[in-house]
């Protein structure tokens, strides 16, 4: 059966576009999640004598899971190009699951008050402290957006990953070329210094 050149070219272009989109989406998604983790997710007040003391909770205080999953997703994005076939499918799945997990934990942390209560207790020097006037920022949703971008990168890798180039293949070809060159350099008939000395020891004329 003859393959349609036009169809093959269109498939190659689609694969290249998917590759670029996956790299951009995965890197941006991981960066957004990591940046969001350092921002304030919740704010409130706790009573301190007659005055109220403001307390805040960052994303990392609410949950360290999104940041950890972002790092896993970033590593998986790089690893996609270091493996082939089934390994690439597995790594792409890890990338997609990292994004999905980051979305879920960010959404759950959007309304969290435990971190605020912990912050209030530390500020008051108590084991427990009540928090009032609680409000939440939009950073958890930015974190969820980052997770969505990671998920998209994983889905693109699952759909098009088998058509993408692998770093290992290039290195293997380079290694084979180097070994071939060394083999040619060591081929019989080459006048290597050690061969000349051995011939002289045997009383032979190396020339």
N, C-alpha and C positions, 0 to 999 in steps of 0.2 A: 504494500500500500504506500503511495507517494504522499509525503507530508507537504501540506500547503505552505510555501515560504512566507506568504503574507500572514497566515495564522501563527507561524512560529515566531515571526518578528514581533507581532502584537503581544504574544505571550511573554517574550523576552522583555519588552518594554514594561509590561504590567509587573513582571517580577522585579525589575529594577526600581520602579516606583514604589512597590511594596517594601523593598529593602530600605530605601531612603526614608519612607514614612515610619517604618518600625524603629530605625535608629533614632530618628528625631523624637518620635513619640515616647520611646522608652527612656531616653536620656532626660527629656524634659519632665516626664512623669516622676522619675526618681528624684530629680532636683526639687520639684515642687513639694513632694512629700517631706523631704529632708528639711527644706526651708520652713515649711509649715510647722514642723515639730518644735522649732525654737521660738515660735510666736505664742502670744497669749490666746488661749482658747476660752477661758472662763474668768469672770471677775465677780467680786462680791465684797461684802463688809462683815466684819465680826466685831462684837462689842468689846471695847477695852476701857474699863472703868466707866467714865461718863462720855467718852468719845468713841467714835466708830473707827475701826482700823481697816483700810482697804487691803484686800488679798487678791492674788491672781494665781492662775494655774496655766502653765505652758502646755503645749501639745505633748512633749516628752513626759511631763508629769502626769498627764491624763492617761497616756498609754505609750509605751515604747515599741509596740508591735508595728505600727505603720512604718517607722524608720527602719526597723529591722527587715521588714518585707521589701522596702525600697532598695536596700542594699543587696538583698537576695535577688531581686528582679534585675538590678543593674549587672550583677555578676552573671546572671543567666543570659542577659542580652549579649554580653561579650562571649560567653561560652557557646552560644548558638553557632558561631562561626568557627569554633574549634572542634566541633564534632560533626558526624555525618549520620545519615539514615535514621535509625531508631533513636540513637542518642540525641539527635537534633530535635526529634519530636518530643522526647522526654524533657529536654531543657526548655523548649518552647512552652510546654505545659506548665513547667515550674514558673516561667515568666508570667504566664496568664494568671495562674493561681495566686502569685504574689500580688498582682494588681487587684484581683478580686478581694483578697484578704485585706489589703490596704484600704479599699473602699469600705468594707464592712466595719473594720475597727474605727475608721474615722467617723463614720455615721453614728456608731454607738457612742463615741466620745463627744459628739456634738452637744449632748445634753448632760454630760457627766458633772456631778457635784462632789464626788468623793475626793478628788484632787484638791478642790477648794477647801473642803473641810480639813484635810491634812495640812494644807498651807496655813489655815487659820489656827489650828492647834499648835503648830510650830511657832507661829508669831506670838501666841499667848502663853506658850510654855505649858500647855495642858495636853492631856491625852485626847480630849474631845473639845470641840468648840463649834458653836452654831454659826452658820453663815446666812446672812440676809442680803436682800437686794441683788440676787444672783442674775447675771446676764452672760450671754455667750457671744463670741465673735464669729466672724465668717471663716476663720482659718481652718476649722475642721472640714468645711466644704471644699476649700482649696486642696486640702490633703486628699479628699475623696476624688477630686478632679485629677490629681496626680496619679492616684491608683487606677482611675479609668484609662489614662494614657498608657500606663503599664499594661493593663489588660488588653488594650487595642494592639500594642506591640506584640504581645504574646499570641493573639489571634492571627495577626499577619504572619508571624513566624510559623504558626501551625499550618496556615493555608499555602504559603509560598516558600517556606524554608527549605524544602527539598531542592529547589531550583537555585538557591543562593550558593555562592562560592564558599569554600572552606579554607581557612588559613592553613590547616594541617596539610592539605593537598599540595599547596605551593611549596611548603617547607620540605615535604617528602621529595618533590621533584628536584628541588635544589640540592638536597642531600644525595639523591641518586646521581646527579650531574657531578658533584664533588667526588663521590666514590669512583665514578667512571674516569674522571681526570686523574685521580691518584692511581687507578689501575693502569691507565695508559702510560703514566710516568714510570711505573714500576714494571713495565712489560719487558720480556726477555730481549736482550740486545742493547738495552740502555747501558751506557757506561757510567754506572754509579760508582762512587769512590770506594765503597766497601767491596764491590765485586773486583775492582782493579787490584786492591790489596790482597784479596784472597788468591787471585791468579798469580801474583808475584810470589806469595808464600809457597804456592805449588810449583814454582819454577817455570810458569808459563808466561808467554808474551801476551799481555793484555791487549795489545794493539792488533 
